[in-house]
Every structure is written in C-alpha cells, then in structure tokens.
Amino acid sequence: SVSLSFQSMIEDKVAIYMSAQIPENGKSNSNMTIQDLELYEANKTECRKDMNEFNTMLWELEDQNAKAEESGTEEVV
C-alpha cells in the first residue's frame, strides 16, 4: 500500500493536513483536516489549490493501481 501525507502551509503554519492510504487492492481512504480555521479562511484560494493538487495526485495513483489490476501486473506505485 501507499501512504500520502500533505500539508497546506501558509508561511510557516499548517492550515490543512491531508492524508491518504491507497491499498494494493480495494478503495483508497483519504482525509483532509483544517488545522487552523482562521488561517484557512484568510487563505482559502491557496489552501484550495493545495487541496486540488493533493486530490489530483491521489486520483493519479488510484488510476495507476486500477490499470495495473486490469492488466494483471504488479502495483505501479
């Protein structure tokens, strides 16, 4: 399985913590937690950009695993 950890940082503070577990077989499990609500509210555009980047990375890894399963090959990630 693959584990992802990602943080949306504003200056030197964590606004959002994001994580995901992608098992070799089965569905992934992801979580996003706002660590600092005031920081998030003041920086929504940047935080949401980071959230989208995290989701894109997660979806790419899921798609790689799905293709590997379909072709019967080993896990790609």
Disulfide bonds with the S-S distance in Angstrom:
none
